Amino acid sequence: MSLTAYRTLGRSGLVVSPLALGTMTFGPGAWGADEPASRSIFQAYREAGGNFVDTADIYSGGESERLVGQFIKETGSRDEIVLATKFGFNGSASPLTTDASGRGNPHAGGAGAKNIHRALDASLVRLGTDYVDLYWMHVWDGVTPGEEIVQTLGDLVRAGKIRYYAFSDMPAWLAMKAATLAAERHVPGPVAIQVEYSLVARDVEGEHFPAAKEGGMGVMPWSPLAGGFLTGKYRREDLSNTGRLSGANPFGQSKFVDQNWLILEALKTVAEELDRPMAQVALRWVMQRPGVTSTLIGVRTTAQLAGNLAAADLELTGAQMSRLDAASAPTPGFSAALTAPAIRRMIFGGNDVWGWSDQGTRN
Ligand SMILES: NC(=O)c1ccc[n+]([C@@H]2O[C@H](COP(=O)([O-])OP(=O)(O)OC[C@H]3O[C@@H](n4cnc5c(N)ncnc54)[C@H](OP(=O)(O)O)[C@@H]3O)[C@@H](O)[C@H]2O)c1
C-alpha cells in the first residue's frame, strides 16, 4: 500500500491517501517544527504521493494554518490537496496559545452557528483560500444541539465554503444522530470521525467504530503513536528529555502506565521479528484495523516522516495482527460485552448467527 492507494472518506466521493499529514507540530512551540522544517515535511509528504493535509485553527495559535496555506500556494497544489481544518476550541483563552490569561470570548469557541461562521472566515484568511475541502468540528462543546450543527455545516456546504464536514472528539451517539438527521433530511451529513486510536487507546472500538460504520463515516485515527510513546523511545526508568511527552504538553503524561509498558513489550517483539522500527509497526497496526480509512501522522522532523511513511509498504500478517490485538485488547465496555459471541449464542439458541454489521470483522 503506498500513499497513492487512494480511498474515499466514508460514504462520500472525497478521495484521500491512507496516511494524512497532521500539522499540529507546524509552527512555534516546544515540540513544534519551525517554518523551514515544516516546509520540508510538507514537501516530503507530497513527494511521497500524499494528498491529505490536516490542520486546525487552534494549532500554534493559527500559525499552522498560515504555513499550510503558504506551502500550498508555493507549490500550486490547491487542486490536488484535500485541505482539512477544524473549529471548536477557543482561541481567545486556550492553554495552547501564548496569551492565555483568564477568560476569553465565549463566542470564539464551540459549535454554535455564530462561532462556526466566525471561525471558518478566519481560517480561510489564514489558509489563503476561499474554501476548505473538509471542515472538522474539533470537539463537541457539550451544549449545541445536533440539529443546529447539521444545519450550520450543511448550509456551509451549500454555500460552497466547505466541500464536506466531519466530527472529531465527540460522543458516538452525537455523530450517529447527526448522520441520521442529515440522511432523513436529505442534506449533507458528516463523512468521517476523528478519534484517538492506537495500540494503547482502543476504547473507541466499543461505540465509535460501529457508529461510524452504520453512519457511513470513515474513521481517521489521531495520535497513532500515542504522541511518540509507541516509538519505544521512552524508558520507564528515565522519562526526561526524550520528546514531546517528557515536557509540558496538552496530553500530559498519561501514557506512562503499567498496561502500556506491557503493550510496548509485545510491539517490540513483533518489530524485532520484522526488523522494522516499532513506530512503523504501531502505525501499520492502526492502518490495518477494520474500519480505518486514513491515519493521521504527526512529525517534528523529515527523518521521523521518512521512517513513518515506510509503514505504508509494510504488511503485518494475520498472526502478527492477532498477537498485537491480544496484547492491547481493551476491557470490553457495556455495549461490546452485550454483543459478545457468547451472548449472541445465548440469544440464538446456541447457534452462531452472522449479521450484516459483522461484515469485515468475520468470515
Ligand atoms: N482531533 C484531535 O483532537 C487531535 C488531537 C491530536 C492530534 N490530532 C491530529 O493528529 C496528528 C497526529 O497526532 P500526533 O502528533 O499526536 O501523532 P503521533 O504519531 O502519536 O505523535 C507524533 C509525535 O511523536 C514523535 N514521533 C513521531 N514519529 C517518530 C519517530 N519515528 N521517532 C521518534 N519520535 C517520533 C514526535 O514527537 P517528538 O519528537 O517531539 O517526541 C511527533 O511529533 C496531529 O498533527 C493532528 O493533525 C488531532
Ligand as a Chemical Component Dictionary entry (heavy atoms), coordinates in Angstrom:
data_LIG
# 
_chem_comp.id                   LIG 
_chem_comp.type                 NON-POLYMER 
_chem_comp.pdbx_formal_charge   0 
_chem_comp.three_letter_code    LIG 
# 
loop_
_chem_comp_atom.comp_id 
_chem_comp_atom.atom_id 
_chem_comp_atom.alt_atom_id 
_chem_comp_atom.type_symbol 
_chem_comp_atom.charge 
_chem_comp_atom.model_Cartn_x 
_chem_comp_atom.model_Cartn_y 
_chem_comp_atom.model_Cartn_z 
_chem_comp_atom.pdbx_ordinal 
LIG N1  N1  N 0  -8.651 15.839 16.744 1  
LIG C1  C1  C 0  -7.851 15.948 17.774 2  
LIG O1  O1  O 0  -8.274 16.239 18.895 3  
LIG C2  C2  C 0  -6.383 15.712 17.583 4  
LIG C3  C3  C 0  -5.551 15.559 18.716 5  
LIG C4  C4  C 0  -4.205 15.327 18.492 6  
LIG C5  C5  C 0  -3.695 15.263 17.209 7  
LIG N2  N2  N 1  -4.539 15.431 16.136 8  
LIG C6  C6  C 0  -4.029 15.334 14.751 9  
LIG O2  O2  O 0  -3.314 14.142 14.581 10 
LIG C7  C7  C 0  -1.989 14.412 14.125 11 
LIG C8  C8  C 0  -1.066 13.370 14.686 12 
LIG O3  O3  O 0  -1.151 13.371 16.109 13 
LIG P1  P1  P 0  0.165  13.232 16.962 14 
LIG O4  O4  O 0  1.145  14.272 16.543 15 
LIG O5  O5  O -1 -0.219 13.163 18.390 16 
LIG O6  O6  O 0  0.674  11.787 16.425 17 
LIG P2  P2  P 0  1.664  10.710 16.991 18 
LIG O7  O7  O 0  2.191  9.990  15.815 19 
LIG O8  O8  O 0  1.016  9.880  18.042 20 
LIG O9  O9  O 0  2.840  11.540 17.709 21 
LIG C9  C9  C 0  3.695  12.301 16.935 22 
LIG C10 C10 C 0  4.943  12.690 17.722 23 
LIG O10 O10 O 0  5.673  11.510 18.076 24 
LIG C11 C11 C 0  7.067  11.746 17.867 25 
LIG N3  N3  N 0  7.471  10.888 16.750 26 
LIG C12 C12 C 0  6.781  10.661 15.584 27 
LIG N4  N4  N 0  7.450  9.804  14.803 28 
LIG C13 C13 C 0  8.580  9.475  15.453 29 
LIG C14 C14 C 0  9.654  8.612  15.164 30 
LIG N5  N5  N 0  9.693  7.928  14.024 31 
LIG N6  N6  N 0  10.648 8.509  16.075 32 
LIG C15 C15 C 0  10.616 9.183  17.235 33 
LIG N7  N7  N 0  9.609  10.024 17.585 34 
LIG C16 C16 C 0  8.583  10.171 16.692 35 
LIG C17 C17 C 0  7.208  13.229 17.545 36 
LIG O11 O11 O 0  7.294  13.967 18.759 37 
LIG P3  P3  P 0  8.688  14.368 19.468 38 
LIG O12 O12 O 0  9.810  14.094 18.518 39 
LIG O13 O13 O 0  8.537  15.795 19.810 40 
LIG O14 O14 O 0  8.728  13.495 20.689 41 
LIG C18 C18 C 0  5.867  13.545 16.908 42 
LIG O15 O15 O 0  5.542  14.905 16.956 43 
LIG C19 C19 C 0  -1.720 15.856 14.556 44 
LIG O16 O16 O 0  -0.765 16.505 13.779 45 
LIG C20 C20 C 0  -3.078 16.484 14.372 46 
LIG O17 O17 O 0  -3.277 16.812 12.994 47 
LIG C21 C21 C 0  -5.865 15.623 16.316 48 
# 
loop_
_chem_comp_bond.comp_id 
_chem_comp_bond.atom_id_1 
_chem_comp_bond.atom_id_2 
_chem_comp_bond.value_order 
_chem_comp_bond.pdbx_ordinal 
LIG N1  C1  SING 1  
LIG C1  O1  DOUB 2  
LIG C1  C2  SING 3  
LIG C2  C3  SING 4  
LIG C2  C21 DOUB 5  
LIG C3  C4  DOUB 6  
LIG C4  C5  SING 7  
LIG C5  N2  DOUB 8  
LIG N2  C6  SING 9  
LIG N2  C21 SING 10 
LIG C6  O2  SING 11 
LIG C6  C20 SING 12 
LIG O2  C7  SING 13 
LIG C7  C8  SING 14 
LIG C7  C19 SING 15 
LIG C8  O3  SING 16 
LIG O3  P1  SING 17 
LIG P1  O4  DOUB 18 
LIG P1  O5  SING 19 
LIG P1  O6  SING 20 
LIG O6  P2  SING 21 
LIG P2  O7  DOUB 22 
LIG P2  O8  SING 23 
LIG P2  O9  SING 24 
LIG O9  C9  SING 25 
LIG C9  C10 SING 26 
LIG C10 O10 SING 27 
LIG C10 C18 SING 28 
LIG O10 C11 SING 29 
LIG C11 N3  SING 30 
LIG C11 C17 SING 31 
LIG N3  C12 SING 32 
LIG N3  C16 SING 33 
LIG C12 N4  DOUB 34 
LIG N4  C13 SING 35 
LIG C13 C14 SING 36 
LIG C13 C16 DOUB 37 
LIG C14 N5  SING 38 
LIG C14 N6  DOUB 39 
LIG N6  C15 SING 40 
LIG C15 N7  DOUB 41 
LIG N7  C16 SING 42 
LIG C17 O11 SING 43 
LIG C17 C18 SING 44 
LIG O11 P3  SING 45 
LIG P3  O12 DOUB 46 
LIG P3  O13 SING 47 
LIG P3  O14 SING 48 
LIG C18 O15 SING 49 
LIG C19 O16 SING 50 
LIG C19 C20 SING 51 
LIG C20 O17 SING 52 
# 
